[in-house]
């Protein structure tokens, strides 16, 4: 027995038979612990447990315990597989420890993928060279020399193309933009949808992509509209009549801009007078993607709002609300409020026609209306907000319906009103309504009944959606 312990092959066999199970158990526990934590090293430890340790134990048994020559073909084949597995382990561990889970904005996160691909290629080339040299005895020195000479020749022949690629790679490493950012370049304006080692793809929003070489971007000046984040805005210039009060115009532009759905939450638009009957409105937006929609909606809404406020956008006059047109629509008011012709004729001079653009807000929830508005054209959607923030459609009003029924009672309205399409309304101020109610007491009862009906319909709509 003492002679058996003195033999090297027995000690190797005993060490492998004892050490292999213990090592596998420890690696299994380590892998399970890393998997529970979601660590990026889980895959690397799994490679060690499943392949590296068993193959290493097999090599030790063949070369040390069984005294098989390292030059034997079976040993070389197993050693080659072992070398490949170690090479894969190095690549996996390199990626897991340095780049997976790298903090945003760190140099590890900014490294372009092409650099990682080149580094992987170098590691693979060195690993294969070592496998061929140490296991199979191949002469790789001459191969590397030939590759070096060839690289110099190719570099001289393709120095312009290589220079463009290098400048592009340096641009990627600096990362002045990321996927999803909006760029304004001399040749295109749009959102970055793809970045590779050669070119940047920009979606211009016109149904196509603008392909810009990275070397061109590296040599040009461009604007990243998405940085700093949450700081994007557009500026629009409007022209009003020379006699329009500047403060009144600025208040209208600011109010309309503030109701745009594209406005960044918490931000406040601002309008200023810049002289020469021109006004500049700065509108903070959530994203450059909203530029087109915000500009179109703003220009459309101020067309309607300026005419309602008797202001002269683009120095134009508005002759829509003529007495003849108002008289044409008065029958809607008469049938709604059940007024006699004499009463209608008396209050007719106090009515005015107002138009709203589609999706424009006509009344806000919680607002105390100062006038009563009768719909004579178009549709209005009444909405309310539930406690959980969901917006519920209460009703859709059409010609013959009215808004602002709480103007007489000085109560805030419970529902917001939005124009579904272009809406035309006859409006009368509260003071003239007061005079009419004093002469027609039954009219106040009719309005009170309308208020209760509107509240009941709102409660039913809210109950259905809950």
C-alpha positions as CSV (number, residue, x, y, z in Angstrom):
1,X,0.0,0.0,0.0
2,X,2.9,2.4,0.8
3,X,4.3,1.8,-2.7
4,X,1.0,2.6,-4.2
5,X,0.9,6.0,-2.5
6,X,4.4,6.7,-3.7
7,X,3.4,6.4,-7.4
8,X,2.6,9.7,-9.0
9,X,-0.2,8.3,-11.2
10,X,-2.1,7.1,-8.1
11,X,-1.9,10.5,-6.5
12,X,-3.1,12.2,-9.6
13,X,-6.0,9.8,-10.0
14,X,-6.9,10.2,-6.3
15,X,-6.7,14.0,-6.5
16,X,-8.9,14.1,-9.6
17,X,-11.5,11.7,-8.2
18,X,-11.8,13.7,-5.0
19,X,-11.3,17.2,-6.3
20,X,-13.6,17.0,-9.3
21,X,-16.9,16.3,-7.4
22,X,-16.1,18.9,-4.7
23,X,-15.2,21.5,-7.3
24,X,-18.4,20.8,-9.3
25,X,-20.6,21.1,-6.1
26,X,-18.9,24.4,-5.2
27,X,-19.3,25.8,-8.7
28,X,-23.0,24.7,-8.8
29,X,-23.7,26.6,-5.6
30,X,-21.9,29.6,-6.9
31,X,-23.7,29.6,-10.2
32,X,-27.1,29.3,-8.4
33,X,-26.3,32.2,-6.1
34,X,-25.2,34.4,-9.1
35,X,-28.4,33.4,-11.0
36,X,-30.6,34.5,-8.1
37,X,-28.8,37.9,-8.1
38,X,-29.1,38.2,-11.9
39,X,-25.4,38.5,-12.2
40,X,-23.7,38.7,-15.6
41,X,-21.1,36.2,-14.5
42,X,-23.6,33.3,-14.3
43,X,-22.9,32.2,-17.8
44,X,-19.1,32.3,-17.2
45,X,-19.4,30.2,-14.1
46,X,-21.6,27.7,-15.9
47,X,-19.0,27.3,-18.6
48,X,-16.3,26.6,-16.0
49,X,-18.6,24.0,-14.3
50,X,-19.9,22.2,-17.4
51,X,-16.8,22.2,-19.7
52,X,-13.6,23.7,-18.3
53,X,-13.3,21.6,-15.1
54,X,-14.4,18.3,-16.7
55,X,-12.1,18.7,-19.7
56,X,-9.2,19.7,-17.4
57,X,-9.8,16.7,-15.2
58,X,-9.9,14.4,-18.3
59,X,-6.6,15.8,-19.5
60,X,-5.0,15.3,-16.1
61,X,-6.2,11.7,-16.0
62,X,-4.8,11.0,-19.5
63,X,-1.5,12.7,-19.2
64,X,-0.7,12.2,-15.5
65,X,-2.6,9.2,-14.2
66,X,-2.5,7.1,-17.4
67,X,0.9,8.5,-18.6
68,X,-0.4,9.1,-22.1
69,X,2.0,11.1,-24.2
70,X,0.9,14.8,-24.8
71,X,1.7,14.3,-28.4
72,X,-0.9,11.6,-28.8
73,X,-3.7,12.6,-31.1
74,X,-6.5,11.9,-28.6
75,X,-4.8,14.1,-26.0
76,X,-4.2,16.9,-28.6
77,X,-7.9,16.8,-29.7
78,X,-9.1,17.0,-26.1
79,X,-6.5,19.8,-25.4
80,X,-7.8,21.7,-28.5
81,X,-11.4,21.5,-27.2
82,X,-10.2,22.6,-23.8
83,X,-8.4,25.6,-25.4
84,X,-11.5,26.6,-27.3
85,X,-13.6,26.4,-24.2
86,X,-11.1,28.5,-22.3
87,X,-11.1,31.0,-25.2
88,X,-15.0,31.3,-25.0
89,X,-14.7,31.7,-21.2
90,X,-12.3,34.6,-21.6
91,X,-14.6,36.3,-24.1
92,X,-17.7,35.8,-21.9
93,X,-15.9,36.9,-18.7
94,X,-14.4,39.9,-20.5
95,X,-17.8,41.1,-21.7
96,X,-19.6,40.3,-18.4
97,X,-17.1,42.1,-16.1
98,X,-16.4,45.2,-18.2
99,X,-19.5,46.0,-20.3
100,X,-22.6,44.2,-19.1
101,X,-24.4,46.4,-16.6
102,X,-22.1,49.3,-17.2
103,X,-23.5,52.6,-15.8
104,X,-25.1,55.0,-18.3
105,X,-22.7,57.7,-19.4
106,X,-19.5,55.7,-18.4
107,X,-16.7,55.1,-20.9
108,X,-17.6,51.4,-20.9
109,X,-21.2,52.2,-22.1
110,X,-19.9,54.6,-24.8
111,X,-17.5,52.2,-26.5
112,X,-19.0,51.4,-29.9
113,X,-19.7,47.8,-30.8
114,X,-17.2,47.8,-33.6
115,X,-14.4,48.3,-31.0
116,X,-15.7,45.3,-29.1
117,X,-15.8,43.3,-32.2
118,X,-12.2,44.2,-33.0
119,X,-11.1,43.3,-29.5
120,X,-12.9,39.9,-29.7
121,X,-11.2,39.2,-33.0
122,X,-7.8,40.0,-31.5
123,X,-8.4,37.7,-28.5
124,X,-9.6,34.9,-30.8
125,X,-6.6,35.3,-33.1
126,X,-4.2,35.1,-30.2
127,X,-6.0,32.2,-28.7
128,X,-6.0,30.2,-31.9
129,X,-2.3,31.0,-32.5
130,X,-1.5,29.7,-29.0
131,X,-3.6,26.5,-29.5
132,X,-1.9,25.8,-32.9
133,X,1.6,26.6,-31.5
134,X,1.5,24.8,-28.1
135,X,-0.7,21.9,-28.9
136,X,0.0,21.1,-32.5
137,X,3.5,22.6,-32.8
138,X,2.6,24.9,-35.7
139,X,4.9,27.8,-36.6
140,X,2.7,30.9,-36.3
141,X,5.5,33.4,-36.4
142,X,5.7,33.5,-40.1
143,X,2.0,33.9,-40.4
144,X,2.0,36.9,-38.2
145,X,4.9,38.4,-40.1
146,X,3.0,38.0,-43.4
147,X,-0.2,39.5,-41.9
148,X,1.8,42.5,-40.6
149,X,3.3,43.2,-44.0
150,X,0.0,42.7,-45.7
151,X,-1.7,45.1,-43.2
152,X,0.9,47.8,-44.0
153,X,0.4,47.5,-47.7
154,X,-3.4,47.6,-47.4
155,X,-3.3,50.5,-45.1
156,X,-1.2,52.6,-47.6
157,X,-3.5,51.6,-50.5
158,X,-6.7,52.4,-48.6
159,X,-5.6,55.2,-46.4
160,X,-8.5,57.5,-47.5
161,X,-11.1,54.9,-46.8
162,X,-9.5,53.8,-43.6
163,X,-9.3,57.5,-42.5
164,X,-13.0,57.9,-43.0
165,X,-13.7,54.7,-41.0
166,X,-11.4,55.9,-38.2
167,X,-13.0,59.3,-38.0
168,X,-16.4,57.6,-37.9
169,X,-15.3,55.3,-35.1
170,X,-14.0,58.3,-33.1
171,X,-17.4,59.9,-33.6
172,X,-19.1,56.8,-32.2
173,X,-16.7,56.7,-29.3
174,X,-17.5,60.3,-28.4
175,X,-21.3,59.6,-28.8
176,X,-22.6,63.1,-29.3
177,X,-26.0,61.4,-30.0
178,X,-27.7,58.2,-29.3
179,X,-30.5,56.1,-30.8
180,X,-33.7,58.0,-30.6
181,X,-32.1,61.5,-30.5
182,X,-33.2,64.1,-33.0
183,X,-30.5,65.7,-35.1
184,X,-30.5,68.9,-37.2
185,X,-27.7,68.5,-39.8
186,X,-26.9,70.6,-43.0
187,X,-28.5,67.8,-45.1
188,X,-31.3,66.4,-43.0
189,X,-33.4,66.8,-39.8
190,X,-34.9,63.8,-38.1
191,X,-34.6,61.0,-35.5
192,X,-31.6,58.6,-35.3
193,X,-32.8,55.1,-35.9
194,X,-29.5,53.2,-36.5
195,X,-25.8,53.8,-35.9
196,X,-23.1,51.5,-37.2
197,X,-19.4,51.8,-37.8
198,X,-19.9,53.3,-41.2
199,X,-23.0,55.5,-41.3
200,X,-25.9,57.0,-39.3
201,X,-29.5,56.4,-40.4
202,X,-31.8,59.3,-39.8
203,X,-35.6,59.1,-40.2
204,X,-36.6,62.4,-41.6
205,X,-40.4,61.6,-41.2
206,X,-41.0,61.8,-45.0
207,X,-41.2,58.1,-45.5
208,X,-37.5,57.5,-46.1
209,X,-34.1,57.4,-44.4
210,X,-31.2,59.8,-44.8
211,X,-28.0,57.8,-44.7
212,X,-25.1,60.0,-43.6
213,X,-21.5,58.6,-43.4
214,X,-20.1,59.0,-39.9
215,X,-17.0,60.7,-41.4
216,X,-19.2,63.5,-42.8
217,X,-20.9,64.0,-39.4
218,X,-17.5,64.0,-37.7
219,X,-16.3,66.9,-40.0
220,X,-19.6,68.8,-39.9
221,X,-21.5,70.9,-37.4
222,X,-24.9,69.7,-36.4
223,X,-27.4,70.2,-33.6
224,X,-28.6,67.5,-31.2
225,X,-32.2,68.7,-30.5
226,X,-32.6,66.0,-27.8
227,X,-29.9,67.3,-25.5
228,X,-30.0,68.5,-22.9
229,X,-33.1,66.3,-22.2
230,X,-36.3,68.0,-21.4
231,X,-35.2,71.3,-22.8
232,X,-36.6,71.3,-26.4
233,X,-38.8,74.1,-27.6
234,X,-39.8,75.7,-30.9
235,X,-40.2,79.4,-31.7
236,X,-43.0,80.7,-34.0
237,X,-43.4,84.2,-35.4
238,X,-46.8,85.7,-35.9
239,X,-47.9,89.0,-37.4
240,X,-50.9,91.0,-36.1
241,X,-52.4,94.3,-36.9
242,X,-50.5,97.5,-35.9
243,X,-53.5,98.7,-33.8
244,X,-53.8,95.5,-31.8
245,X,-52.7,95.9,-28.2
246,X,-49.4,94.0,-27.7
247,X,-50.2,92.8,-24.2
248,X,-53.6,91.4,-25.4
249,X,-51.9,89.7,-28.3
250,X,-49.2,88.2,-26.1
251,X,-51.8,86.9,-23.6
252,X,-53.8,85.2,-26.4
253,X,-50.7,83.6,-27.9
254,X,-49.5,82.3,-24.5
255,X,-53.0,81.0,-23.6
256,X,-53.4,79.1,-26.9
257,X,-49.9,77.7,-26.7
258,X,-50.5,76.5,-23.2
259,X,-53.5,74.4,-24.3
260,X,-51.5,72.5,-26.9
261,X,-51.4,68.7,-26.2
262,X,-47.7,68.6,-27.1
263,X,-46.6,71.1,-24.5
264,X,-44.1,69.6,-22.0
265,X,-45.7,69.0,-18.6
266,X,-44.8,71.7,-16.1
267,X,-43.4,74.1,-18.7
268,X,-45.0,77.4,-19.6
269,X,-45.0,78.9,-23.1
270,X,-44.0,82.5,-23.5
271,X,-45.0,85.1,-26.2
272,X,-43.1,88.4,-26.6
273,X,-43.5,91.4,-28.9
274,X,-40.5,91.8,-31.1
275,X,-41.5,95.0,-33.0
276,X,-42.9,95.6,-36.5
277,X,-46.2,94.0,-35.6
278,X,-44.4,90.7,-35.1
279,X,-44.6,88.4,-32.0
280,X,-42.5,85.4,-31.2
281,X,-44.0,82.5,-29.2
282,X,-41.7,80.0,-27.6
283,X,-43.4,76.7,-26.9
284,X,-41.6,74.0,-24.8
285,X,-42.3,70.5,-26.2
286,X,-41.9,67.0,-24.9
287,X,-39.9,65.9,-27.9
288,X,-38.7,67.1,-31.3
289,X,-41.1,64.6,-32.8
290,X,-43.9,66.9,-31.7
291,X,-42.6,69.9,-33.7
292,X,-44.7,69.5,-36.8
293,X,-48.0,68.7,-35.0
294,X,-47.5,71.5,-32.4
295,X,-46.7,74.1,-35.1
296,X,-49.7,73.1,-37.3
297,X,-52.2,73.0,-34.3
298,X,-50.9,76.3,-32.9
299,X,-51.2,78.2,-36.2
300,X,-54.7,76.7,-36.8
301,X,-55.9,77.6,-33.3
302,X,-54.6,81.2,-33.2
303,X,-56.5,81.8,-36.5
304,X,-59.8,81.0,-34.7
305,X,-58.8,82.6,-31.4
306,X,-57.7,85.9,-32.9
307,X,-61.0,86.3,-34.7
308,X,-62.9,85.6,-31.5
309,X,-60.8,88.2,-29.7
310,X,-61.3,90.8,-32.6
311,X,-57.6,90.8,-33.3
312,X,-56.1,91.0,-36.7
313,X,-53.8,88.0,-37.4
314,X,-51.7,88.7,-40.5
315,X,-53.4,92.1,-40.5
316,X,-56.6,90.6,-41.8
317,X,-60.1,91.6,-40.9
318,X,-62.9,89.2,-40.1
319,X,-66.5,89.8,-41.3
320,X,-67.9,86.4,-40.2
321,X,-70.2,87.6,-37.4
322,X,-72.5,89.9,-39.4
323,X,-75.9,90.8,-38.1
324,X,-77.5,88.9,-41.0
325,X,-75.7,85.7,-40.1
326,X,-76.5,86.1,-36.4
327,X,-80.2,86.6,-37.3
328,X,-80.1,83.4,-39.4
329,X,-79.1,81.3,-36.4
330,X,-81.3,82.9,-33.7
331,X,-84.0,80.4,-34.2
332,X,-81.7,77.8,-32.5
333,X,-81.7,79.9,-29.4
334,X,-85.4,80.5,-29.5
335,X,-86.3,76.8,-29.7
336,X,-83.7,75.9,-27.0
337,X,-84.8,78.5,-24.5
338,X,-88.4,78.6,-25.7
339,X,-88.3,82.4,-26.2
340,X,-90.8,84.5,-28.0
341,X,-89.9,86.4,-31.1
342,X,-90.1,89.7,-29.2
343,X,-87.6,88.5,-26.6
344,X,-85.3,87.2,-29.3
345,X,-85.4,90.5,-31.2
346,X,-84.6,92.4,-28.0
347,X,-81.5,90.4,-27.2
348,X,-80.3,89.8,-30.7
349,X,-77.9,92.7,-30.8
350,X,-76.1,91.2,-27.7
351,X,-75.3,87.9,-29.5
352,X,-72.0,87.3,-31.3
353,X,-70.8,84.5,-33.5
354,X,-67.6,82.6,-32.5
355,X,-65.8,79.7,-34.2
356,X,-63.5,77.1,-32.7
357,X,-61.1,74.8,-34.5
358,X,-61.2,71.0,-34.2
359,X,-59.8,69.7,-30.9
360,X,-59.7,73.2,-29.4
361,X,-60.8,73.6,-25.8
362,X,-64.0,75.5,-25.5
363,X,-64.4,75.3,-21.7
364,X,-62.3,74.0,-18.9
365,X,-63.6,71.9,-16.0
366,X,-63.8,74.0,-12.8
367,X,-64.2,77.2,-14.8
368,X,-67.0,79.7,-14.0
369,X,-68.3,80.6,-17.4
370,X,-68.9,84.3,-18.2
371,X,-71.3,83.7,-21.1
372,X,-73.7,81.1,-22.5
373,X,-72.9,79.5,-25.8
374,X,-75.4,77.9,-28.2
375,X,-74.1,75.4,-30.8
376,X,-75.3,76.2,-34.3
377,X,-72.8,74.1,-36.2
378,X,-70.4,71.3,-35.4
379,X,-70.0,69.0,-32.4
380,X,-68.6,69.4,-28.9
381,X,-67.3,66.5,-26.8
382,X,-67.8,66.9,-23.0
383,X,-65.2,65.1,-20.9
384,X,-64.5,64.6,-17.2
385,X,-61.5,63.3,-15.3
386,X,-61.9,60.4,-12.8
387,X,-60.0,60.1,-9.6
388,X,-57.5,57.8,-11.2
389,X,-56.7,60.3,-13.9
390,X,-58.7,58.6,-16.7
391,X,-60.6,60.9,-19.0
392,X,-64.2,59.9,-19.6
393,X,-66.4,61.2,-22.4
394,X,-69.7,62.4,-20.8
395,X,-71.7,63.5,-23.8
396,X,-71.4,64.8,-27.4
397,X,-73.3,68.0,-28.1
398,X,-74.6,69.1,-31.5
399,X,-76.5,71.9,-33.0
400,X,-79.2,73.1,-30.6
401,X,-77.3,72.2,-27.5
402,X,-75.6,74.8,-25.3
403,X,-72.6,75.3,-23.0
404,X,-72.0,77.6,-20.0
405,X,-75.4,77.0,-18.4
406,X,-74.0,77.8,-15.0
407,X,-73.1,81.4,-16.0
408,X,-76.2,82.6,-14.2
409,X,-75.7,80.6,-11.1
410,X,-71.9,81.5,-10.9
411,X,-71.1,77.8,-10.4
412,X,-68.0,76.1,-12.0
413,X,-68.7,73.6,-14.8
414,X,-67.9,70.0,-14.1
415,X,-67.0,68.9,-17.6
416,X,-64.5,70.2,-20.1
417,X,-65.7,70.9,-23.7
418,X,-63.6,70.2,-26.8
419,X,-64.5,70.9,-30.4
420,X,-64.8,67.6,-32.4
421,X,-64.7,69.5,-35.7
422,X,-65.1,73.2,-36.6
423,X,-67.7,74.5,-34.2
424,X,-69.8,77.7,-34.7
425,X,-71.5,79.1,-31.6
426,X,-73.8,82.0,-30.7
427,X,-72.7,83.5,-27.4
428,X,-74.3,86.0,-25.1
429,X,-72.7,87.5,-22.0
430,X,-73.9,86.9,-18.4
431,X,-75.1,90.5,-17.9
432,X,-77.6,90.3,-20.8
433,X,-78.7,86.9,-19.6
434,X,-79.5,88.4,-16.2
435,X,-81.7,91.0,-17.8
436,X,-83.5,88.3,-19.8
437,X,-84.1,86.1,-16.7
438,X,-85.5,89.1,-14.8
439,X,-88.2,89.4,-17.4
440,X,-88.7,85.6,-17.9
441,X,-88.6,83.8,-14.5
442,X,-89.5,80.5,-16.2
443,X,-86.2,80.7,-18.1
444,X,-84.2,80.3,-14.9
445,X,-86.1,77.2,-14.1
446,X,-85.4,75.8,-17.6
447,X,-81.7,76.5,-17.2
448,X,-81.7,74.9,-13.7
449,X,-83.3,71.8,-15.2
450,X,-80.6,71.7,-17.9
451,X,-77.9,71.9,-15.2
452,X,-79.4,69.0,-13.3
453,X,-79.8,66.9,-16.5
454,X,-76.1,67.6,-17.4
455,X,-75.0,66.5,-13.9
456,X,-77.1,63.4,-14.1
457,X,-75.7,62.4,-17.4
458,X,-72.2,62.9,-16.1
459,X,-72.8,60.7,-13.1
460,X,-74.2,57.9,-15.4
461,X,-71.2,58.2,-17.7
462,X,-68.8,58.0,-14.8
463,X,-70.6,55.0,-13.3
464,X,-70.5,53.1,-16.5
465,X,-66.7,53.5,-16.9
466,X,-65.8,52.5,-13.4
